[in-house]
């Protein structure tokens, strides 16, 4: 989703004014929000954000629409903290960093491979030195996904309109769904949780790579857990903000392939936006790494020819499947021996 330059400039000016007002104030609700990490002996990446906000509330059964809307709005009205000195430690390796102007941080570590544990390695993110009057320890745990040696392949999957019914092409519907829904009320496509559990088989890693904003990270993690999707890193982006948070989908997919060089991957997306084009680039740029690509058909106008134009020049050795529903993917994946 492209963002107009005037919108970026407006947000930048707003953030600068707010940060000048708060420059000398001690944060009331200092919070390190880790987005988790992933990697292997080839390297580990850890992301997160530092905020001056209370943790978001959890959805509960039977809550009203007002509670869901208030929770969603609060996730977008963040008070991010720039220039926070941090220390990140994973598998005996420690690196330092400083949050950017939007409060984001991203570090790459070269860990002690013998201390990496599968499927998860625990690490920490902590305040490295005093910040705006804060001097006491502030330490938050972070989980790093480390696939085991018995993994046959990995799965890279989009989220919106791939596993979560969103309606990205209908903007009003999408906004209403996002505002009024919760992790307990939003629905996956029929058969999707079961398909993903069978693809991962308890050992194959899955990476959820989406263009949704980082503000929805907590919601998406809760949704995936509630609907019993396999656990895996959720890699999002900032729709505005800085380059650190606004990484492109190409880059995040390339990062996954680079940090897991021993694995081949299955790509799953939808026809609503740019997944076919992005996955075509991935297949071309990483020959021999992709076993199959599955695209869920969600276009309002399936006859627009956009997906067919991509598939017509697809690599012959990588199956490309445009799927009307989850059963089509299941049957094809079973035929390839992926299930």
SULNORSUL-V626759 format. One record per backbone hydrogen bond with DSSP energy under -1.0 kcal/mol. NH is the residue of the N-H (numbers start at 1). CO is the residue of the C=O. If there is no record, write none. Layout:
nh->{NH NH}
co->{CO CO}
//
This chain:
nh->{8 9 10 11 12 13 14 15 16 17 18 19 20 21 22 25 31 33 35 37 38 39 40 43 44 45 46 47 48 49 50 51 52 53 63 68 69 70 71 72 73 74 75 77 78 81 83 86 87 88 89 90 93 95 97 99 100 103 105 107 109 112 115 116 121 123 124 125 126 127 128 131 134 140 142 144 145 146 151 154 155 156 157 158 161 162 163 164 165 170 174 175 176 177 178 179 180 181 186 189 192 195 196 197 198 199 200 201 203 204 207 208 209 210 216 217 220 221 222 223 224 225 226 227 228 229 235 237 238 246 252 253 254 255 256 257 258 259 263 265 266 267 268 269 271 278 279 280 281 282 283 284 285 286 289 291 293 294 295 296 297 304 309 310 311 312 313 314 318 321 323 329 330 331 332 333 334 335 336 337 338}
co->{4 5 6 7 8 9 10 11 12 13 14 15 16 17 18 22 51 49 47 143 45 145 43 40 109 38 107 36 105 33 103 31 79 29 60 64 65 66 67 68 69 70 71 73 76 50 99 97 126 95 124 93 90 88 86 84 104 100 48 46 44 91 112 113 144 142 89 140 87 138 85 134 131 125 123 121 37 119 148 264 205 266 207 268 164 159 159 159 187 167 170 171 172 173 174 175 176 177 182 163 189 191 192 193 194 195 196 197 200 200 155 233 157 235 213 214 216 217 218 219 220 221 222 223 225 224 208 212 245 242 248 249 250 251 252 253 254 255 260 289 154 292 156 294 296 274 275 276 277 278 279 280 281 282 286 265 319 267 321 269 323 301 305 306 307 308 310 311 315 293 295 325 326 327 328 329 330 331 332 334 333}
//
